[in-house]
Amino acid sequence: MAMDFTMQDLLQATIDEGGSDLHIRAYMPPKLRVHGALEELSDYELTEEDAYELCRQTVALGKKDGAMEEVEHNGGADFAIAMADGTRFRVSILKERKRYGMVLRQIPNTLLTMEQLGLPPVVKELLFKPRGLILVTGPTGSGKSTTLASMIHVINKERSVHIITIEDPIEFYHASDRSLVTQREVGDDVPSFAEAIRRALRQDPDVILVGEMRDLETIAAAITAAETGHLVFGTLHTTGAAETIDRIIDAFPTNQQAQVRTQLAAGLQAVISQILLPKLDENGEVHGRVAAFEIMTSTDAIRSRIRDGKTNMIKSDLQTGAKYGMQTLDAHLTNLYKEGLIAYEELITKSQDPDSVVQKLKEEMGE
């Protein structure tokens, strides 16, 4: 039995089914992630040759000559492709047990508003800060890129500034509106994130988006950019404000950590942590996904916690900081559960302190 579909067919099926990710592996059918769960797109199990051919077709769609050679030498290649209707996918080709495989993520072509994403009003206020560092954090696939794109869209519509985005690859395209938007892709336009930030400082930016703060050099360059009068957005694969601050500081050698604490205390404006969960409809059926957020904004108390190395006390500041727009992840998860938007199992498995969450629910119900 031969493969009777092309990569174009699979991509169209991903669009039609509302899938977020398409997985291609040898010895299993193509799999699609819909509302957070994986399901098979076909009964046909791909051979090693089929998987290689689908990767080759994808490279041709993206006009990424040399990508297959890059996979051979480095074990992977990342790029973006666009369909005829404008739908775009982020592609990651990989080697797995010496065989070719691939994951493609559909990039939404309609930007959601901050209200649609469920972001509180305090986040919009942050977008009008003249300088500082705003971090959007969360695990892979938690919607960080979507949140950042929504923020950049607001700035582009409402401020007259120069925005430079540095991404790998570029996910959302932003046409200049009131702002001038310059989008640079690592690999094609500039060799690295750190180099792009350094060069950006000579390109008259007001706002800089760093798609991923993945190494010490990039983190240091982003902090410097925020210190020198720019509003810098960055992402990290952390969950929670305190964990994010600790991760940044721990990335530096011990003899530099005190200085970095001082820099962060002065320059950090906010940490927005997010996770995505299966969303329930009015019948209790999973339909789409919903984001839960932890919001930390910079206050005198937060700044002193960072400076003094007392990040373990930040959680209590979040719990009492509602007037500053702060909220803990557990508080938001609990609200989503009360509104019937997420299942009890999701509340318990995703909360940072499930025992406290259960206890508070019992107290509210008078148990």
N, C-alpha and C positions, 0 to 999 in steps of 0.2 A: 504493500500500500504506500503510495507516494503522497507527499504533502500537497494538498489541493488549495492552499491559500497563500497569499503574499503578505509581506510586511504592511503594505497599504491596507489590506483587508483587516488585519489585526488592529491597526491604529484606528480605522473607522469603527470597528466594533467597540474599542475602548471609549471612543467619543459617544457612540450610540447608547452604550450601557451606563454612561456616567462614571466610568472607572477612573480611579486616581493613579494607579500604577499597573503596568503590564510587565509580567515576568516571563522571560524566555530561558528555558533550560533544556538540555538533552535528557532524554528518557522520561519526560513528563509532558503533558499537554501545556499549551500556553495558559497562564493563570492571570486573572484580573482581580485587582483589589477594588471592591465596591463597598462603600460605607464602612471601610475599615476591615472587611473580611475578604479572604481570598476565595475565588471560585474559578472553576475551569471554563475556558472559552470554547473548548473542543474536546472530543473523545480521542483525538489523534495524538499519540506520543511522538514528540520530536526526536529524530535521530541526531547524532553528533553533526552530521552533514547538514541537516535541516537548520539546526541552531546556528551553525557557521554561516549558512546562506542568508538567514534572516538578519544576522549582524551585518553581513556585507551589503544587503539591500538598504539597511538603515544608514550605513555610512554613505552610500550613494545618494540617498534622500537628503542627507545633511551636507553633501558636497565636501566631506571631510577627508580628502585624500591623505593617506598616511596614517589614518586612525587604526587600521588593522595591524600595521607594523608597530604602532605605539602599544597596542594590547600585547603583542608578542614580546616586546622588550620590557614593558613596565607592568604588565599584568592588568592593564585597564586603560580606558579612554573615556573622557566625558565631553559632551557637546550638546547642542540643541538643534532640533529640526522643526520645520514648519510644514503643515499640510496646506493644500490648495485653498481651503476655507479660512486659513489664518490660524487654526489651532496649532499650538506649539507643544513640543515634548522635550523634556530634559532627558538625555540618554546617558546611561552608564554601561559600557560594554566591559565584561570581566572574563577572567579565566578561572575556571572552577574544576579542580581535579584534571587539569590539562585540557579541559573542554571549554568551548565558548558559551557564554551566557550573556544575558542583558536584562537591564531593568529600565523601563521608560516611564517617566512621570509626566502626566498631563498638566500643563501650565494653564490655569484658567485664563481665558481671553477677555473676560469681563471683570473689571476690578470691583470688589465689594467695598462698600463704604465702611468706615470705622464703626458706625452704628450697626450695620449688618453683621459685622464680625463680633459684636458684643463688647467692644472696647469702651470703658467708661470715659466720661467727658474730660477727666484730668489728662488723659493721654493726648487729646487734641491740643490742650494748652501747652504741652511740652514742645510741640512742633514750632512754636513761635519764640522759643528761647534763642538768644543770639549766639550762644556757644555752649559747649559741654558734650558729654558722652551719654548717649541713650542706648541701652543694650536690650535686644529682644532675644530671649533664650528659650531653649526647649529641646527635646529630643528630635532626631531626624523625622521628618514627616509630620511635624506638629503645627505647620502653617506659618512658620516665621517669615518666609519669603512673601507670603500673601499679606501679612500684617505690615511688613516694611513697605511693600508696594503701595498699600493703601495710604500709609503715612506720607510717602513721597508724592503721591497724587494730590493730597491736600496741600502740601507746601507748593507744589507746582501750580495749583489753581489759585492759591490765596496769597502767595508772597512773591515779590520780585527779586529773586536771588539766583545765584548760579549753583546748581546741584550737580555733583559728580558722583555717579554710581560706579562701583568696582565690583564685578561679579564673575563667577565661574560656574556655568555660563550665564549670560544675560537671560533673565527669565521673563520679566514684564518689560515691554517697551513703553517708554514715556515720551510722548510728543511734547515739545516745549510749549508751555502755555504762558502764564504770567512770568514764570521762571524760565531760565535757560537750562536745559538738561543735557549733560554730557554723559554717555554711558560707555564704559570701557570694559572689555572682556579680557580676563586673564588668559594668557596663551596666545590670543589673536592680536590684541592691541598693546599689551604690556606683559612683561615676563612674570610678575608676581604681585600679590596683594601689597606687600610692604613697599615695593618699588613704585607701585601705582599711587600709594598714599604720599610718598615723598615727592613724586612729580606733581601730584595734585596741588600741593602747597604752593607751587609756582604758577598755578593756572587760575588764580583769582576765584577760589571756591568760597561759598558761604556754608554749604551743606555737603557733607561727604558720607556716602553709604558704603560701608565695607561689608561685602557679602558674607565673608567668613573670617573670623579672627582665629586662624587655625595654628599659629605658631608665635613664639616670643617676639620675633621681629615685627610681625604685623600688629600684635597687641601694643607693643611699645610705640610704633608709628601712629596708631590710632589715638593713644593717650596724648601723645605730643600734639597731634592735630587739634584735639579738643582743647588742649591747654593754650594753643596759640590763636584762639578766637574763632574757631569753627564749630558748627553743630555737627557732631559725628554720630552716625548710627552704625551699630555693629551687631553681629550675632555670635552666640556661643552655644555649644551643646550641653547646657547645664539646666537644671530645674531648681528654681528658687533663687531669691536675691542673695542670701548669705552664701550659698554654694557658688554663685557666679563670682562674687567678690573674692572669695577664697581661691577659686580657680585662677583668676587673673594674677593675684599676688603670688601664688605658688609657682606660676610659670617663670618667675624671675629668680635669679640667684639670691641666696640668703642675704648677701651684703647690699642688695638693692631694694629689698622688700620694704624697709621703713620709708624710703623715698617714694616708692610706688603707692604705699598707703596714703601718704600725704597728697600725692598727685590725684589719686582717685577720690579722696575726701573732698578735694577742691573742685574736681571737674565732673564727677559722675552726677548726672541729672536724674536718671531713673533706670530701673531694671524691670522689664516686663517679661515674665516667664509664662509660657503657655503650653498646654497639651490639648490634643484633639480627642474627642470621645464620640462613640456612636450616639446619635440623637434620636430620641423617641418621638413618634407622632402622637396624636390624641388617642390612638388605639393601642398605644404601648408597643408599636412595631418600630424597628430601626429604620429611619429614613434620613439619610444625610449624616452630617457630623456637626458637633458644636464644640467651641473652644472654651476652655476654662483658663482664667488668668490670675497670676499673682502680680500685684503692682506695688513697687517700692519707689517712692519719690524722695528726693534728697531734702532732708531737713537738718537743722542744727544737731539734733540727737543722732540721726543716721551718720552725719559727717564725723561726729566724735567717735561713734562705734568703729567706723572704718579706720580712722586715724589711730585709735588706741588698740586695734586688733581684737575688738570684742564683737566680731560678727555673729557670734552665737546668741547675742541679745537682740539682733535685728528682728527676729520673729515676733517678739513681744511688742516692738515698735510698730510693726505692721498691724498687729491686732488692735492697737489703740490709735492708729493713725488715720482713721476713716475721714476725719475733717481735712486731711491733706490728699484725699483720694486713694489712700492705700487700702489694699485688701490682701489677705492670705489666699493661697490656692485652695486650702481646705474650706474656707468660708464661701468662696465662689462655687466650689463643687457642691457644697451643702445646699446653696440657693438653687442651683440647677436641678438637684434632686427634688427639692420641694416644689419646683415648678413643673415637675414631671418630664423634664427634658433628658434626664439620664437615669439609667437603672441603678438600683441599690448596689449591685455588684460593682459597677463602675465607680461609684462613690467610695466604696471601701478599698478597692484595689488601687485606685489612683491617688487617694489622699495621703498626705505625708505623715499624719498622726491619726490612723483610723480609730484607735481606742477613744481618743478625745472627741472625734466626730460622732461616734456612736453614743457616747455619754451625753453629749449636748442634745442630740436628737431625742434621747429618752427623757431628758429633763424638760424639753419643750413639749413633749407629749404627756408629761405628768406621770411618767412611770417611775 
